[in-house]
Amino acid sequence: MRCLNCGSNHLGEIGPSQYYCWNCYVEIKKERHLYDVAGLDRDGTLVSLNDLFTEDERRVE
Ligand SMILES: [Zn+2]
């Protein structure tokens, strides 16, 4: 699996079907059909980055 955001395969597993990219610091969660991408805001809030990707890009293969 590769990071949807930067393409790196330097991902750590942080939970069931949940990954963290050590390269660009986004959290990727595998939902049933689509990946959920989230990043940390400047104040530390987890915000969804799904808007940055097309549904095709987020599709679980
Ligand atoms: Zn990344």
N, CA, C, O and the ligand as a Tripos MOL2 file, in Angstrom:
@<TRIPOS>MOLECULE
protein
  245   243    62     0     0
PROTEIN
NO_CHARGES

@<TRIPOS>ATOM
      1 N           0.8360   -1.2040    0.0000 N.3       1 MET1
      2 CA          0.0000    0.0000    0.0000 C.3       1 MET1
      3 C           0.8710    1.2550    0.0000 C.2       1 MET1
      4 O           1.9290    1.3040    0.6270 O.2       1 MET1
      5 N           0.3970    2.2530   -0.7140 N.am      2 ARG2
      6 CA          1.1230    3.5210   -0.7870 C.3       2 ARG2
      7 C           0.2630    4.6610   -0.2630 C.2       2 ARG2
      8 O          -0.9650    4.5850   -0.2670 O.2       2 ARG2
      9 N           0.9200    5.7010    0.1820 N.am      3 CYS3
     10 CA          0.1980    6.8720    0.6740 C.3       3 CYS3
     11 C          -0.5100    7.5600   -0.4850 C.2       3 CYS3
     12 O           0.0910    7.7920   -1.5340 O.2       3 CYS3
     13 N          -1.7660    7.8810   -0.3020 N.am      4 LEU4
     14 CA         -2.5340    8.5300   -1.3630 C.3       4 LEU4
     15 C          -2.0440    9.9460   -1.6210 C.2       4 LEU4
     16 O          -2.1870   10.4810   -2.7210 O.2       4 LEU4
     17 N          -1.4750   10.5300   -0.6080 N.am      5 ASN5
     18 CA         -1.0900   11.9340   -0.6930 C.3       5 ASN5
     19 C           0.2740   12.1250   -1.3440 C.2       5 ASN5
     20 O           0.4150   12.9780   -2.2210 O.2       5 ASN5
     21 N           1.2800   11.3550   -0.9400 N.am      6 CYS6
     22 CA          2.6380   11.5840   -1.4300 C.3       6 CYS6
     23 C           3.2120   10.3800   -2.1740 C.2       6 CYS6
     24 O           4.2820   10.4790   -2.7740 O.2       6 CYS6
     25 N           2.5140    9.2480   -2.1410 N.am      7 GLY7
     26 CA          2.9920    8.0860   -2.8770 C.3       7 GLY7
     27 C           4.0380    7.2710   -2.1490 C.2       7 GLY7
     28 O           4.5100    6.2620   -2.6740 O.2       7 GLY7
     29 N           4.4060    7.6850   -0.9560 N.am      8 SER8
     30 CA          5.4090    6.9530   -0.1920 C.3       8 SER8
     31 C           4.8350    5.6450    0.3450 C.2       8 SER8
     32 O           3.6390    5.5480    0.6160 O.2       8 SER8
     33 N           5.6940    4.6430    0.4960 N.am      9 ASN9
     34 CA          5.2160    3.3990    1.1080 C.3       9 ASN9
     35 C           5.7140    3.2800    2.5430 C.2       9 ASN9
     36 O           5.7220    2.1980    3.1300 O.2       9 ASN9
     37 N           6.1230    4.3990    3.0820 N.am     10 HIS10
     38 CA          6.6180    4.4500    4.4530 C.3      10 HIS10
     39 C           5.4420    4.6770    5.4100 C.2      10 HIS10
     40 O           5.3110    5.7350    6.0260 O.2      10 HIS10
     41 N           4.5920    3.6470    5.5120 N.am     11 LEU11
     42 CA          3.3910    3.7720    6.3120 C.3      11 LEU11
     43 C           3.4880    2.9130    7.5580 C.2      11 LEU11
     44 O           4.0080    1.7980    7.5250 O.2      11 LEU11
     45 N           2.9870    3.4410    8.6400 N.am     12 GLY12
     46 CA          2.9160    2.6650    9.8700 C.3      12 GLY12
     47 C           1.4780    2.3260   10.1740 C.2      12 GLY12
     48 O           0.5700    3.1180    9.9190 O.2      12 GLY12
     49 N           1.2770    1.1450   10.7220 N.am     13 GLU13
     50 CA         -0.0800    0.7540   11.0670 C.3      13 GLU13
     51 C          -0.3830    1.2560   12.4790 C.2      13 GLU13
     52 O           0.3270    0.9320   13.4310 O.2      13 GLU13
     53 N          -1.4470    2.0500   12.6000 N.am     14 ILE14
     54 CA         -1.7580    2.6070   13.9180 C.3      14 ILE14
     55 C          -3.0420    2.0300   14.4870 C.2      14 ILE14
     56 O          -3.4300    2.3750   15.6030 O.2      14 ILE14
     57 N          -3.6950    1.1730   13.7540 N.am     15 GLY15
     58 CA         -4.9170    0.5540   14.2490 C.3      15 GLY15
     59 C          -5.4490   -0.3780   13.1910 C.2      15 GLY15
     60 O          -4.8400   -0.5300   12.1320 O.2      15 GLY15
     61 N          -6.5910   -1.0120   13.4630 N.am     16 PRO16
     62 CA         -7.1670   -1.8980   12.4590 C.3      16 PRO16
     63 C          -7.5730   -1.1120   11.2210 C.2      16 PRO16
     64 O          -8.4220   -0.2230   11.2990 O.2      16 PRO16
     65 N          -6.9690   -1.4360   10.0710 N.am     17 SER17
     66 CA         -7.2490   -0.7510    8.8050 C.3      17 SER17
     67 C          -6.9420    0.7400    8.8670 C.2      17 SER17
     68 O          -7.5580    1.5380    8.1600 O.2      17 SER17
     69 N          -5.9960    1.1080    9.7090 N.am     18 GLN18
     70 CA         -5.6630    2.5210    9.8740 C.3      18 GLN18
     71 C          -4.1570    2.7090    9.7910 C.2      18 GLN18
     72 O          -3.3960    2.0180   10.4680 O.2      18 GLN18
     73 N          -3.7330    3.6540    8.9530 N.am     19 TYR19
     74 CA         -2.3040    3.8200    8.6940 C.3      19 TYR19
     75 C          -1.8880    5.2710    8.8460 C.2      19 TYR19
     76 O          -2.7010    6.1910    8.7510 O.2      19 TYR19
     77 N          -0.6050    5.4450    9.0820 N.am     20 TYR20
     78 CA         -0.0520    6.7830    9.2350 C.3      20 TYR20
     79 C           1.1480    6.9160    8.3160 C.2      20 TYR20
     80 O           2.0230    6.0500    8.2970 O.2      20 TYR20
     81 N           1.1910    7.9980    7.5550 N.am     21 CYS21
     82 CA          2.3150    8.2090    6.6470 C.3      21 CYS21
     83 C           3.4070    9.0030    7.3560 C.2      21 CYS21
     84 O           3.1860   10.1310    7.7960 O.2      21 CYS21
     85 N           4.5760    8.4020    7.4580 N.am     22 TRP22
     86 CA          5.7000    9.0520    8.1380 C.3      22 TRP22
     87 C           6.3470   10.0950    7.2460 C.2      22 TRP22
     88 O           7.1810   10.8740    7.7070 O.2      22 TRP22
     89 N           5.9770   10.1190    5.9930 N.am     23 ASN23
     90 CA          6.5800   11.0690    5.0660 C.3      23 ASN23
     91 C           5.8270   12.3930    5.0210 C.2      23 ASN23
     92 O           6.4400   13.4590    5.0430 O.2      23 ASN23
     93 N           4.4810   12.3260    4.9570 N.am     24 CYS24
     94 CA          3.7140   13.5790    4.8610 C.3      24 CYS24
     95 C           2.7200   13.7340    6.0070 C.2      24 CYS24
     96 O           1.9260   14.6750    6.0190 O.2      24 CYS24
     97 N           2.7610   12.8160    6.9710 N.am     25 TYR25
     98 CA          1.9880   12.9680    8.2110 C.3      25 TYR25
     99 C           0.4810   12.9840    8.0210 C.2      25 TYR25
    100 O          -0.2170   13.7450    8.6920 O.2      25 TYR25
    101 N          -0.0220   12.1730    7.1340 N.am     26 VAL26
    102 CA         -1.4710   12.0510    7.0370 C.3      26 VAL26
    103 C          -1.8960   10.6870    7.5800 C.2      26 VAL26
    104 O          -1.1190    9.7330    7.6210 O.2      26 VAL26
    105 N          -3.1300   10.6390    7.9850 N.am     27 GLU27
    106 CA         -3.7030    9.4150    8.4980 C.3      27 GLU27
    107 C          -4.6070    8.8320    7.4170 C.2      27 GLU27
    108 O          -5.4220    9.5470    6.8330 O.2      27 GLU27
    109 N          -4.4670    7.5560    7.1540 N.am     28 ILE28
    110 CA         -5.2770    6.9170    6.1140 C.3      28 ILE28
    111 C          -6.0530    5.7670    6.7270 C.2      28 ILE28
    112 O          -5.4880    4.8600    7.3380 O.2      28 ILE28
    113 N          -7.3410    5.8280    6.5500 N.am     29 LYS29
    114 CA         -8.1940    4.8120    7.1360 C.3      29 LYS29
    115 C          -8.9000    4.0770    6.0040 C.2      29 LYS29
    116 O          -9.4610    4.6870    5.0940 O.2      29 LYS29
    117 N          -8.8560    2.7640    6.0870 N.am     30 LYS30
    118 CA         -9.4730    1.9730    5.0440 C.3      30 LYS30
    119 C         -10.9250    1.6890    5.4160 C.2      30 LYS30
    120 O         -11.2130    0.9240    6.3370 O.2      30 LYS30
    121 N         -11.8270    2.3220    4.6800 N.am     31 GLU31
    122 CA        -13.2380    2.0270    4.8740 C.3      31 GLU31
    123 C         -13.5930    0.8760    3.9450 C.2      31 GLU31
    124 O         -12.7010    0.2800    3.3410 O.2      31 GLU31
    125 N         -14.8470    0.5560    3.8200 N.am     32 ARG32
    126 CA        -15.1910   -0.6310    3.0380 C.3      32 ARG32
    127 C         -14.7480   -0.5140    1.5670 C.2      32 ARG32
    128 O         -14.1480   -1.4380    1.0190 O.2      32 ARG32
    129 N         -15.0490    0.6240    0.9420 N.am     33 HIS33
    130 CA        -14.7170    0.7780   -0.4810 C.3      33 HIS33
    131 C         -13.7390    1.9090   -0.7570 C.2      33 HIS33
    132 O         -13.0780    1.9350   -1.7950 O.2      33 HIS33
    133 N         -13.6550    2.8440    0.1840 N.am     34 LEU34
    134 CA        -12.8240    4.0280   -0.0500 C.3      34 LEU34
    135 C         -11.8690    4.2520    1.1140 C.2      34 LEU34
    136 O         -12.1620    3.8920    2.2540 O.2      34 LEU34
    137 N         -10.7210    4.8540    0.8080 N.am     35 TYR35
    138 CA         -9.8130    5.2660    1.8620 C.3      35 TYR35
    139 C         -10.2370    6.6330    2.3650 C.2      35 TYR35
    140 O         -10.6560    7.4910    1.5890 O.2      35 TYR35
    141 N         -10.1260    6.8250    3.6570 N.am     36 ASP36
    142 CA        -10.3830    8.1050    4.2940 C.3      36 ASP36
    143 C          -9.0320    8.7350    4.5990 C.2      36 ASP36
    144 O          -8.2000    8.1150    5.2610 O.2      36 ASP36
    145 N          -8.8020    9.9490    4.1310 N.am     37 VAL37
    146 CA         -7.5250   10.5960    4.3870 C.3      37 VAL37
    147 C          -7.7440   11.7930    5.3070 C.2      37 VAL37
    148 O          -8.6510   12.5950    5.0850 O.2      37 VAL37
    149 N          -6.9220   11.9090    6.3280 N.am     38 ALA38
    150 CA         -7.0520   13.0170    7.2630 C.3      38 ALA38
    151 C          -5.6760   13.5170    7.6590 C.2      38 ALA38
    152 O          -4.7080   12.7590    7.6970 O.2      38 ALA38
    153 N          -5.6090   14.7960    7.9490 N.am     39 GLY39
    154 CA         -4.3470   15.3830    8.3870 C.3      39 GLY39
    155 C          -4.5730   16.2560    9.5980 C.2      39 GLY39
    156 O          -5.7110   16.5630    9.9520 O.2      39 GLY39
    157 N          -3.4840   16.6580   10.2340 N.am     40 LEU40
    158 CA         -3.6030   17.4980   11.4170 C.3      40 LEU40
    159 C          -3.5640   18.9710   11.0270 C.2      40 LEU40
    160 O          -2.7080   19.4140   10.2630 O.2      40 LEU40
    161 N          -4.5130   19.7060   11.5740 N.am     41 ASP41
    162 CA         -4.5720   21.1390   11.3860 C.3      41 ASP41
    163 C          -3.4600   21.7960   12.1880 C.2      41 ASP41
    164 O          -2.7890   21.1330   12.9790 O.2      41 ASP41
    165 N          -3.2560   23.1080   11.9870 N.am     42 ARG42
    166 CA         -2.2220   23.8150   12.7230 C.3      42 ARG42
    167 C          -2.4410   23.7330   14.2320 C.2      42 ARG42
    168 O          -1.4820   23.7080   15.0040 O.2      42 ARG42
    169 N          -3.7140   23.6900   14.6480 N.am     43 ASP43
    170 CA         -3.9820   23.6210   16.0890 C.3      43 ASP43
    171 C          -4.1520   22.1770   16.5840 C.2      43 ASP43
    172 O          -4.6000   21.9480   17.7070 O.2      43 ASP43
    173 N          -3.7940   21.2190   15.7420 N.am     44 GLY44
    174 CA         -3.8000   19.8360   16.1910 C.3      44 GLY44
    175 C          -5.1030   19.0830   15.9780 C.2      44 GLY44
    176 O          -5.2460   17.9410   16.4140 O.2      44 GLY44
    177 N          -6.0580   19.7290   15.3020 N.am     45 THR45
    178 CA         -7.3260   19.0610   15.0260 C.3      45 THR45
    179 C          -7.1980   18.1810   13.7830 C.2      45 THR45
    180 O          -6.5900   18.5720   12.7870 O.2      45 THR45
    181 N          -7.7740   17.0040   13.8610 N.am     46 LEU46
    182 CA         -7.7460   16.1160   12.7140 C.3      46 LEU46
    183 C          -8.8080   16.5650   11.7030 C.2      46 LEU46
    184 O          -9.9970   16.6000   12.0200 O.2      46 LEU46
    185 N          -8.3740   16.9030   10.4990 N.am     47 VAL47
    186 CA         -9.3210   17.3610    9.4810 C.3      47 VAL47
    187 C          -9.2960   16.4190    8.2810 C.2      47 VAL47
    188 O          -8.2530   15.8700    7.9260 O.2      47 VAL47
    189 N         -10.4380   16.2490    7.6790 N.am     48 SER48
    190 CA        -10.5520   15.3720    6.5260 C.3      48 SER48
    191 C          -9.8830   15.9990    5.3110 C.2      48 SER48
    192 O         -10.0550   17.1870    5.0370 O.2      48 SER48
    193 N          -9.1180   15.1880    4.5860 N.am     49 LEU49
    194 CA         -8.4780   15.6630    3.3580 C.3      49 LEU49
    195 C          -9.0990   14.9870    2.1410 C.2      49 LEU49
    196 O          -8.5430   15.0360    1.0440 O.2      49 LEU49
    197 N         -10.2250   14.3700    2.3370 N.am     50 ASN50
    198 CA        -10.8560   13.6190    1.2450 C.3      50 ASN50
    199 C         -11.1700   14.4870    0.0310 C.2      50 ASN50
    200 O         -11.1760   14.0090   -1.1040 O.2      50 ASN50
    201 N         -11.4320   15.7830    0.2880 N.am     51 ASP51
    202 CA        -11.7700   16.7060   -0.7990 C.3      51 ASP51
    203 C         -10.6280   16.8690   -1.7920 C.2      51 ASP51
    204 O         -10.8470   17.2650   -2.9370 O.2      51 ASP51
    205 N          -9.4110   16.5630   -1.3550 N.am     52 LEU52
    206 CA         -8.2450   16.7510   -2.2210 C.3      52 LEU52
    207 C          -8.0890   15.6140   -3.2280 C.2      52 LEU52
    208 O          -7.2760   15.6950   -4.1490 O.2      52 LEU52
    209 N          -8.8730   14.5570   -3.0430 N.am     53 PHE53
    210 CA         -8.7090   13.3900   -3.8860 C.3      53 PHE53
    211 C         -10.0260   13.0710   -4.6050 C.2      53 PHE53
    212 O         -11.1110   13.3770   -4.1110 O.2      53 PHE53
    213 N          -9.9040   12.4660   -5.7500 N.am     54 THR54
    214 CA        -11.1020   12.0050   -6.4480 C.3      54 THR54
    215 C         -11.5150   10.6710   -5.8260 C.2      54 THR54
    216 O         -10.7420   10.0220   -5.1230 O.2      54 THR54
    217 N         -12.7360   10.2950   -6.1060 N.am     55 GLU55
    218 CA        -13.2160    9.0320   -5.5710 C.3      55 GLU55
    219 C         -12.4110    7.8680   -6.1660 C.2      55 GLU55
    220 O         -12.2100    6.8430   -5.5140 O.2      55 GLU55
    221 N         -11.9590    8.0400   -7.3990 N.am     56 ASP56
    222 CA        -11.1270    7.0150   -8.0390 C.3      56 ASP56
    223 C          -9.8260    6.8200   -7.2700 C.2      56 ASP56
    224 O          -9.3760    5.6950   -7.0560 O.2      56 ASP56
    225 N          -9.2320    7.9360   -6.8600 N.am     57 GLU57
    226 CA         -7.9590    7.8660   -6.1420 C.3      57 GLU57
    227 C          -8.1330    7.2310   -4.7660 C.2      57 GLU57
    228 O          -7.2070    6.6140   -4.2410 O.2      57 GLU57
    229 N          -9.3080    7.3820   -4.1890 N.am     58 ARG58
    230 CA         -9.5310    6.8860   -2.8270 C.3      58 ARG58
    231 C         -10.0720    5.4630   -2.8100 C.2      58 ARG58
    232 O         -10.2580    4.8740   -1.7450 O.2      58 ARG58
    233 N         -10.3200    4.9190   -3.9870 N.am     59 ARG59
    234 CA        -10.9280    3.5860   -4.0410 C.3      59 ARG59
    235 C          -9.9760    2.5100   -3.5260 C.2      59 ARG59
    236 O          -8.7930    2.4980   -3.8680 O.2      59 ARG59
    237 N         -10.4930    1.6290   -2.7180 N.am     60 VAL60
    238 CA         -9.7240    0.4880   -2.2180 C.3      60 VAL60
    239 C          -9.6770   -0.5800   -3.3080 C.2      60 VAL60
    240 O         -10.7120   -1.0180   -3.8110 O.2      60 VAL60
    241 N          -8.4740   -0.9860   -3.6600 N.am     61 GLU61
    242 CA         -8.3600   -1.9690   -4.7460 C.3      61 GLU61
    243 C          -8.5860   -3.3750   -4.2510 C.2      61 GLU61
    244 O          -8.5260   -4.3230   -5.0350 O.2      61 GLU61
    245 ZN          2.2860   10.4780    2.5290 Zn       62 ZN62
@<TRIPOS>BOND
     1     1     2 1
     2     2     3 1
     3     3     4 2
     4     3     5 am
     5     5     6 1
     6     6     7 1
     7     7     8 2
     8     7     9 am
     9     9    10 1
    10    10    11 1
    11    11    12 2
    12    11    13 am
    13    13    14 1
    14    14    15 1
    15    15    16 2
    16    15    17 am
    17    17    18 1
    18    18    19 1
    19    19    20 2
    20    19    21 am
    21    21    22 1
    22    22    23 1
    23    23    24 2
    24    23    25 am
    25    25    26 1
    26    26    27 1
    27    27    28 2
    28    27    29 am
    29    29    30 1
    30    30    31 1
    31    31    32 2
    32    31    33 am
    33    33    34 1
    34    34    35 1
    35    35    36 2
    36    35    37 am
    37    37    38 1
    38    38    39 1
    39    39    40 2
    40    39    41 am
    41    41    42 1
    42    42    43 1
    43    43    44 2
    44    43    45 am
    45    45    46 1
    46    46    47 1
    47    47    48 2
    48    47    49 am
    49    49    50 1
    50    50    51 1
    51    51    52 2
    52    51    53 am
    53    53    54 1
    54    54    55 1
    55    55    56 2
    56    55    57 am
    57    57    58 1
    58    58    59 1
    59    59    60 2
    60    59    61 am
    61    61    62 1
    62    62    63 1
    63    63    64 2
    64    63    65 am
    65    65    66 1
    66    66    67 1
    67    67    68 2
    68    67    69 am
    69    69    70 1
    70    70    71 1
    71    71    72 2
    72    71    73 am
    73    73    74 1
    74    74    75 1
    75    75    76 2
    76    75    77 am
    77    77    78 1
    78    78    79 1
    79    79    80 2
    80    79    81 am
    81    81    82 1
    82    82    83 1
    83    83    84 2
    84    83    85 am
    85    85    86 1
    86    86    87 1
    87    87    88 2
    88    87    89 am
    89    89    90 1
    90    90    91 1
    91    91    92 2
    92    91    93 am
    93    93    94 1
    94    94    95 1
    95    95    96 2
    96    95    97 am
    97    97    98 1
    98    98    99 1
    99    99   100 2
   100    99   101 am
   101   101   102 1
   102   102   103 1
   103   103   104 2
   104   103   105 am
   105   105   106 1
   106   106   107 1
   107   107   108 2
   108   107   109 am
   109   109   110 1
   110   110   111 1
   111   111   112 2
   112   111   113 am
   113   113   114 1
   114   114   115 1
   115   115   116 2
   116   115   117 am
   117   117   118 1
   118   118   119 1
   119   119   120 2
   120   119   121 am
   121   121   122 1
   122   122   123 1
   123   123   124 2
   124   123   125 am
   125   125   126 1
   126   126   127 1
   127   127   128 2
   128   127   129 am
   129   129   130 1
   130   130   131 1
   131   131   132 2
   132   131   133 am
   133   133   134 1
   134   134   135 1
   135   135   136 2
   136   135   137 am
   137   137   138 1
   138   138   139 1
   139   139   140 2
   140   139   141 am
   141   141   142 1
   142   142   143 1
   143   143   144 2
   144   143   145 am
   145   145   146 1
   146   146   147 1
   147   147   148 2
   148   147   149 am
   149   149   150 1
   150   150   151 1
   151   151   152 2
   152   151   153 am
   153   153   154 1
   154   154   155 1
   155   155   156 2
   156   155   157 am
   157   157   158 1
   158   158   159 1
   159   159   160 2
   160   159   161 am
   161   161   162 1
   162   162   163 1
   163   163   164 2
   164   163   165 am
   165   165   166 1
   166   166   167 1
   167   167   168 2
   168   167   169 am
   169   169   170 1
   170   170   171 1
   171   171   172 2
   172   171   173 am
   173   173   174 1
   174   174   175 1
   175   175   176 2
   176   175   177 am
   177   177   178 1
   178   178   179 1
   179   179   180 2
   180   179   181 am
   181   181   182 1
   182   182   183 1
   183   183   184 2
   184   183   185 am
   185   185   186 1
   186   186   187 1
   187   187   188 2
   188   187   189 am
   189   189   190 1
   190   190   191 1
   191   191   192 2
   192   191   193 am
   193   193   194 1
   194   194   195 1
   195   195   196 2
   196   195   197 am
   197   197   198 1
   198   198   199 1
   199   199   200 2
   200   199   201 am
   201   201   202 1
   202   202   203 1
   203   203   204 2
   204   203   205 am
   205   205   206 1
   206   206   207 1
   207   207   208 2
   208   207   209 am
   209   209   210 1
   210   210   211 1
   211   211   212 2
   212   211   213 am
   213   213   214 1
   214   214   215 1
   215   215   216 2
   216   215   217 am
   217   217   218 1
   218   218   219 1
   219   219   220 2
   220   219   221 am
   221   221   222 1
   222   222   223 1
   223   223   224 2
   224   223   225 am
   225   225   226 1
   226   226   227 1
   227   227   228 2
   228   227   229 am
   229   229   230 1
   230   230   231 1
   231   231   232 2
   232   231   233 am
   233   233   234 1
   234   234   235 1
   235   235   236 2
   236   235   237 am
   237   237   238 1
   238   238   239 1
   239   239   240 2
   240   239   241 am
   241   241   242 1
   242   242   243 1
   243   243   244 2
@<TRIPOS>SUBSTRUCTURE
     1 MET1         2 RESIDUE 1 A MET
     2 ARG2         6 RESIDUE 1 A ARG
     3 CYS3        10 RESIDUE 1 A CYS
     4 LEU4        14 RESIDUE 1 A LEU
     5 ASN5        18 RESIDUE 1 A ASN
     6 CYS6        22 RESIDUE 1 A CYS
     7 GLY7        26 RESIDUE 1 A GLY
     8 SER8        30 RESIDUE 1 A SER
     9 ASN9        34 RESIDUE 1 A ASN
    10 HIS10       38 RESIDUE 1 A HIS
    11 LEU11       42 RESIDUE 1 A LEU
    12 GLY12       46 RESIDUE 1 A GLY
    13 GLU13       50 RESIDUE 1 A GLU
    14 ILE14       54 RESIDUE 1 A ILE
    15 GLY15       58 RESIDUE 1 A GLY
    16 PRO16       62 RESIDUE 1 A PRO
    17 SER17       66 RESIDUE 1 A SER
    18 GLN18       70 RESIDUE 1 A GLN
    19 TYR19       74 RESIDUE 1 A TYR
    20 TYR20       78 RESIDUE 1 A TYR
    21 CYS21       82 RESIDUE 1 A CYS
    22 TRP22       86 RESIDUE 1 A TRP
    23 ASN23       90 RESIDUE 1 A ASN
    24 CYS24       94 RESIDUE 1 A CYS
    25 TYR25       98 RESIDUE 1 A TYR
    26 VAL26      102 RESIDUE 1 A VAL
    27 GLU27      106 RESIDUE 1 A GLU
    28 ILE28      110 RESIDUE 1 A ILE
    29 LYS29      114 RESIDUE 1 A LYS
    30 LYS30      118 RESIDUE 1 A LYS
    31 GLU31      122 RESIDUE 1 A GLU
    32 ARG32      126 RESIDUE 1 A ARG
    33 HIS33      130 RESIDUE 1 A HIS
    34 LEU34      134 RESIDUE 1 A LEU
    35 TYR35      138 RESIDUE 1 A TYR
    36 ASP36      142 RESIDUE 1 A ASP
    37 VAL37      146 RESIDUE 1 A VAL
    38 ALA38      150 RESIDUE 1 A ALA
    39 GLY39      154 RESIDUE 1 A GLY
    40 LEU40      158 RESIDUE 1 A LEU
    41 ASP41      162 RESIDUE 1 A ASP
    42 ARG42      166 RESIDUE 1 A ARG
    43 ASP43      170 RESIDUE 1 A ASP
    44 GLY44      174 RESIDUE 1 A GLY
    45 THR45      178 RESIDUE 1 A THR
    46 LEU46      182 RESIDUE 1 A LEU
    47 VAL47      186 RESIDUE 1 A VAL
    48 SER48      190 RESIDUE 1 A SER
    49 LEU49      194 RESIDUE 1 A LEU
    50 ASN50      198 RESIDUE 1 A ASN
    51 ASP51      202 RESIDUE 1 A ASP
    52 LEU52      206 RESIDUE 1 A LEU
    53 PHE53      210 RESIDUE 1 A PHE
    54 THR54      214 RESIDUE 1 A THR
    55 GLU55      218 RESIDUE 1 A GLU
    56 ASP56      222 RESIDUE 1 A ASP
    57 GLU57      226 RESIDUE 1 A GLU
    58 ARG58      230 RESIDUE 1 A ARG
    59 ARG59      234 RESIDUE 1 A ARG
    60 VAL60      238 RESIDUE 1 A VAL
    61 GLU61      242 RESIDUE 1 A GLU
    62 ZN62       245 GROUP 0 **** ****
